[in-house]
Every structure is written in structure tokens, then in C-alpha cells.
Amino acid sequence: MIDLCLKGRTVRGARLKTPPQTPSSPDRSQAFSVVEMLIVIAVMSVMAAAAIAFYGRYHRDVLLKVRNQRNAQEITALAMGASAAGATVIEPGDMEGTIRNLMEGRNGTLGTFKGRIFRISQLSDEEIAGAMVHLNWRDGFPAYTPDPD
């Protein structure tokens, strides 16, 4: 028991109660241990690594598709232009032969483009195969098809 003084009066035998715990001061049984935190961080790291690997694979597939479409567009445009200028680049029914003619380069024989060389940059066999997915024949000329499926 203690003596308590309130506004000039002394109260004898007052008992003090311990203040209740507030949410801002949890006891140790409710807190995370260092080991638990490390386990959570490790699990999150594994999940992030898997997500990054998936995204990288998806991104590569999209880039290859865009590259193949771009090559097919260039082949179509150059074959049409070269044909209009009288260059013999088109091998009827042989898309790969037509592409190889464009890689070698052919001279135009008509009009403003007479004597000009029609040529595309060198393509690997993989790039040729990828471009051919987006090419077909229409009226004897190569035609571009964005999504052949």
C-alpha cells in the first residue's frame, strides 16, 4: 500500500493498477522472429526468380516473332519494287529461291531504277525460315501475312 496525494488530500492505502497493454506495444509472442523473416524473404526471392525467368522467355518469343514479321515485310516490299523495276528476283513457286535472289541482289532494267541494285541484308537460315512463315504467294508475287494461324 502506498499513500496517494490528490489535489492536496492524502489518500492512505491506495492500490495502483498496472496500465493495460496498448496495441502499440505488443508482447514478444506476437512479433516475428528473425528466422521467420528470413524464410519469408527466401520464398519471395524464389517466386521473383521464377517470374523473371518466365518474363524473359516470353519477351524473347515476342522479339523473334517481330523480327520474322519485319523480315517478311521487307522481302515482300523489295520483291514488288524489284519486279516493277524489271529485276528478275522472283522464282515462281520458290519462296526461298526468291529470298536468296534478293540477298544476292539484282539490277533493275526499267525506268528510273534501271541499273540500281535491289538487295536485302544477309539473313541466316533461321531468319529465312522464320520469315517464310509470314509469306505466301498471291498472283505470282510474295505476299505478307501477319498471323498465318
Secondary structure, 3 states (H helix, E strand, C coil): CEEEEECCEEEEEECCCCCCCCCCCCCHHHCCCHHHHHHHHHHHHHHHHHHHHHHHHHHHHHHHHHHHHHHHHHHHHHHHHHHHCCCCCCCCCCHHHHHHHHHHCEECCCHHHCCCEECCCCCCHHHHHHHHCCEEEECCEEEECCCCC
